[in-house]
Amino acid sequence: MQILNQELTEEILRLTWRNPIFMAIAIALIWLVPQLLIRKIISKKYEKRKLEIQKNKIEKLYPKTLK
């Protein structure tokens, strides 16, 4: 049973980790997924900040209270 498990393990390693196409896809996913998440977070933050700046500019033009 141990020999079967060892052979099966070697076969799985050969088909996955030692396969250049699989490794290229795995590395690309590891590289791209966090980059996409970070880009989405930064984009949301940028849009929120942009709206806040616009709101402040409008408030300066049209103040609510007269001094």
Helices and strands as residue ranges (DSSP letters): H 2-15, H 20-61
